[in-house]
Amino acid sequence: MRWAALKRAVCVWVALIWPALAWPGDFFTLKGHGGPIKGIAVSPDGSAILIASFDYALGHWQGGTPTWLEGHKAAVNAVVFVDNTRAVSSGDDFAVRLWDLTKGTSRVLGHHKGKVVALRLAPDGQSVASASWDGSVGIWPLNDDAGRLIDVGANVNDVAFSSDGATILSAASDGRILEWDVATAAPVQLFISNGFGVNTLVLNADQGWLVFGSLDGVTRVVDMATGETIRDVTLERRPILAMTQSRDGAHLAVGDGEGYILILDTRDWSIHADFRASHRGPIWALAFSSDGKNIHAGGLDDAMFSWLLADPRDAPKMVQDTRSFLNGNDSGSNGEQQFQRKCSICHTLTGDSARRAGRRSRMCLGDERDRSPATAILTGFCKAILFGARKLLMPFLIWGRMCILRAPRCPFNASKPLKTVPI
């Protein structure tokens, strides 16, 4: 008994300190990103993991070592493998990009007019579907053919293909799950109307069920043939932000805004495990390991955490150390407080990580550190003008507030007014 406890402690220590030594079937972390984790994907052969982050990059992890894939101009929200050498990603820059993982290069498949928050590969592997907050679903062939958009009419949070790829489901912020004909972009049917926004979908065509998770915490299993409820597995936690199923379809994982991960046995929808994965903050990304023994997750931490399904409760949790943006600090200037509460998720004033954005934030927020004399003089001159003619300049300040106080591609920036924004 003591030997088992000692072995588990050593495994945890090694995984935290040196991820490259973490072996399959144990807790481990992948650390190195410069911002929170929004998407996780495991390669078909199980040898690699792709992580999408607020730091504008994808981390291509093999054997605990990352290769950084940079091409997006804003936070990366979603990623999916096409095969072992190609992947597709999407982000807050409205772009959908196809990656050659052997060369580390990419090309744009297409653009939305709003942030792109989810991706699904078609069953035949020849195209990918995207969900965007511009109110549309994108269908993007992986060859040189042009993509097309399906107008849903509300911010789209997730999509799921039918088994033959002929139709696709959209989950939107208006609470509706609609089925669409992929070839004609015509609506087939209103499948579900939930009332509150639907954030995530998991479809198992072989077993004939669909699970959806929503803004109000509803987690419901429905029959794909009839639309009738098979099981309501809703707990008193909201919102539901991420879901995924194991490759054999035996388990479903559900992540919520309160930092919990629920693992369900899909044979009878009983609870296999239910544990707090993060001390603070949401679970934004989930993926099972290829063998189904581990559940990978991402949230406010700059790292991906992976727990052994057999015993996840005693392993470390995300956000162990208090992040600066979670603290209250009323002693600093308004700019410093704004930076701490929002921008410090991705940016730093101290250069504490090579993956985090740095000095640009100082200029935006009026921080006096590390400035040249010329910059200090210019800043003082600008302040004098602004305070002296504030009434005259106020309309311009209001119009330009997003440019002055936030980086133009910051994940907190709204590119346009949104109809309904899910948490």
N, C-alpha and C positions, 0 to 999 in steps of 0.2 A: 504494500500500500504506500509506504514511504517512497519507494523507488518510483512508483507511478507519478506521485506528486512532484518528486524532484525532476523527473524527465519532462513533465508538463511545464514546470517553471523554467527549465533550461530552454525548451522550445520557444516559449514566449519571449524570453530575453534575447535569444538569437534572432528571432523574427523581427523584433523591434529595432535591434541595433544593426543587423546585417541582413536585409531582406533577401539577398542573393543566396543565402544559405538555407532559407526556409524550404522544407521539403513538403511534397503534397500530403494532404491529410492532416495538417496542423494549422494553427493560427499563424498568420503572417500579415505584414503590411508592405505596401509599395509607396515609398516616400520620395518626393522630389519635385512635385508640382508647386507652382507659385500661387495657387488659389484653390477654392473649393472644387469638388468633383461633381460633375453633372451627368456623365455617361460612362458606362463600362461595357465592354464586349470581349468575349473569349473566342479565340480562333477555332475553326472547325477541328483542327488536330489537337487543340488544347495546349499548344506549346507557347502561345503568346496571349497577352492581354493588352487591349487598347483602352486608354483612359482619356476622357474629354474633360477639360478643365476651364475655369474662369480665366486662366492665364493665357488664353488665346491659342493654346497648343494641344496636340494629342501626344500622349506618352505611349510609345510602342515598347512594351515590356517583354523581354525574353530572358529567362533565367535570372530575374531580379534586376536586370540592367535596362535602363530606358534609352530609346532613341527618340529625340524630340522632333515632331513633325509640325512645322510652322507654315501656315498659309492663310489661316483665317485672320480677319482683322478685328475680331471681337471674341467674346467668350464662346467656347465650343460647348454645345448643349447635348449632342447626341452622336453616337458612332455605331456602325454595324459592319461586321466583316462580310465581304462578298465571297472570298475564299481565303486561303492561307497567305496570299500575296497581295490582295487588294481589299480596300475598305472604303466606306463612304462616311463622311462627317457633315454636320450642319451646325450653325451657330447664330449668334446675335447679329452677325454681319449680313444676314438674310441669304447666305450662300450655302449651296450643297456641293461638296467637293468629293471627287473620286481620287483615291490615293493608290500609288504604286508603292507598296511597302518595302520592296527590295531596293528601290532607288531613293525612296523618301521624297518623291515628287507628287504633285497633284495637279488636277485641272478642275475647273468649275463645270459641273453638270447643268446648273441653272440657278436662278435667283427667285426668291419670293420678295414681297414688299413689306415683310415683317420678320421678326425673329423666327427661326426654325427650331422646334423643340423636340421633335421625335422623328425617327426613321424606321422603316421596315423593308427588308429585302423581299422581293417577289419570290414565290415558290420555285419558279424556273431559273432564278438567279440572274435574269437578264435586265432587270430594272429595280429601282428602289422608289418607295413612296415616302413623302415628307409631310409632316404636320406643321402648319405655320400659324402664327397669331395674326397674319393678314387675312384670315378667314378662308383659307384654301388648303387643299391637299395637292401636292405636286407628284406627278408620275414622271420619273426621269430614267430613260433608257441608258444603259451603261455603254452603248456604242455611240456613234456620232449623231444619232437621230435626235430631233428636238423634243424637249419635254412639254408637258401640258399641265394645266391647272384645273382642278375641280372646285367650283365655288360653293363653299359650305354655308357661308353667311354668318359665321361666328368664329371666334378664335378656336383653332383646332389644336388639341393637346396631344392626341395620339391617333394612330391608324393601325389596322390589322387586315391582312389579306385573307381571302377565302382559300381553301386548299388548292383550288385550280387556278387561282390568281385572276379569275374573271371578274370578281367583285371585291370591293374593299369597304371596310367599316371606318367611319370617322367618329371620334369622341370630341365633343366641343364644349365650350364654356357655357352654352345655353342649356346644358343638361341632356342634349339629344345625341343618341348614337344612330347614325344614318348609314344605310348601305347604298353603295354607288356602283354603277357599271363602269369598269375601268376603261373599256374601249370607247364608250360614247359619252362618258362623264354625266350620264343621266341618273337621277335618283331611282333606286329600286324600291326602297321602303324605309319608313321610320321604324327602326328596330326597337329602340327603348327611349322613353322620355323620363328622365330622372328628376327633373326639377332643379337640382343643383348641378354645377358644372362637373363633367366627367373628365378626370385627369389622365387616366391610364387604362389600357386594355390588355388582356391576354386571351388569345384564342387558341384552343386545341381542337382542330378540325377532326382528328382521328377519334377523339373521345366525345366530340359533339358538344363541348361547352365553351362558354365565354365568361370571363370574369372581368368586372369593371370596378374601378375605385374612383370615388368622387370627392368633391370639395367638402361635403358635409360628413365625411367619414364612412359612407356606405361602401361596403365591399360585398358584392353579390355575384353568385354563380347562376347563370341562366342557360337554358337549353337552346342550342342554336337552331333547332328545327321549329320550335314552337314559341320561343321567347319567354317561356314560363320560368319562374325561379326554381332552381334546384336546391340551393342552400344560401341563406343569408348569413354571412360570417362577419358582420359588422361588429366592431368593438367601439368603446367610447373614446376613440382617438381620431383626430382629424387635423388636416385633410390627408387623404391617401395620395401619395406623390409618386410612388414607384411600385411596379410589380414585374415579376419574371417567373418563368417556369423552368424546371430542370429539363435536360434534353430528352429523358425518357418519359417526361410528363408526370412523374410520380409525386413531385412536390411543387408547390407554388409559394413564392415569397412575396410579402407585402410590406412596404415601407411607408411610414407616415410622418407627419410634421412634428411629432413629439419625440422622435428619435428611436422608435421601436421597430423591430423586424418580427413579423409573424410568419411562421413556416407551417403550411397546411399540407396534409396528406390527401392527395386528390382522389384516392380510392373511396374514402368515406367523408372527406372534408373535415376530418378531425385535426386538432392542433398538434403538430409534431414538436414545435418549439415556439416560444414567445419570449423575447428578451429585449432589454434596452441596449441598443447598439451605440448610442451617442449620449454623452452626459447632457449636451445641449444641442439644440438645432435639429433640422429635418434629415430624413433619408431621401436623397435625391436620385440615387442610382443603385441598381441591383443587378447581379448576374450570378448564376451558378457556375461553379467550375465544371469542366467537361465531364468529369466522372460523377458529378452531383454530390460530392462529399463536403464541399465548402460553399458558403454563400459570400460573395464579394459585395461590398457596399461602399458608397461615397456620400459625403455630405459637406459640412462646413470645414472639415479638416482638409489639409493640403495633401492627404494621403488616402489611398484605398486600403480598407481593412477587409480581411478575409477570415471568417470564423468556421470552425469545424461544426457541421450540423449535429453531430452526435453530442456535443457538449459546448454550446456557445456562451453560456451564462457567466462562466468564471474567467473568460478571456478579457483582455483590455477593451475599453470602449473608446469611441471617437471623441474628440474635443476633451482630452484629458487635461491639457493645459488651457488656461483661460485665454481666449483669443481677445485681442484688443478691441475689436468691434462689438464684443459682447459686454464690455464694461461701461459703466457710467463715469463720465469725467466732466464735471462742471467747472473745473478750474481753468481749462484752456480757453483759447479764443474760439469764436464761432466756427472759424475755418478748421481749427484743430478738432473740434467736436464733430463737425460734419465728416471730416476725414476718418476719424476713429469709428464712427457709427456705420459708415458706408464704404468709403474707398479703401480702407485698410484690409478689406476682404482680399483684394487683389494687389494693392499697392503698398509700398513701404517708404518711410522717410529715413530709414537707417541703412538700407542696402543689406538686409539680413538674409536675403536669398537671391541667387542668381536668376531664379525663375520668376521673381516678382518684379513688376514694373516699379520704377524708382523715381528719378529726379523730376520727371514731368509733373508729378503731383505737387511737389513743393511750389512750383511756379503758380499753379492754379489756386492753391489754398493760402497763399500769403505767408508761408513759413519762412522765417528769417535765416535759418541755418544754411551754411555752405553757399552763400550767395557772394557773387563778386561785388566790388564797390560800385561798378557801373549799374548792375542790376538793382542794388539797394537804392541808388539815387533815382533810377527810373521808377521804381516802385513808390518811393516817397512822392515823386512828382505826380504820378497817376493818382495816388490817394488824395493829394491836395486838390487836384482838379475835380475828382469825384465828390468830395465832401463840399467843395465850394460851389459846385453847380449840380447838386444832387437832384433838385427839382427838375432841372432841364434834362438831365441824363436818365432820370428814373425810368421812363418808358423803354429806353434802350437797354437798361440793366434788366428789366423784367423780361424783355424779349430775348435777351442773350444769357439768361441765368443758367441754362443748361450748358452753354459753352464755357461759362466762367467757372462754375462750381463743380462741374463734372467733366471727365474726359468724354469726348464725343462718342466713343464706342464702349463706354462703361456699361456693364450688365444692368445697372439700375436705370439707364437711360431709356426713355420711351420714345421710339422713333415717330410714333403718331398716337393720337388718342385711341385707346383700346376700348372695345365694347364692354367686355367683361374679362377681368384678369384673374385667373385662378391663383391661389397662393402656392 
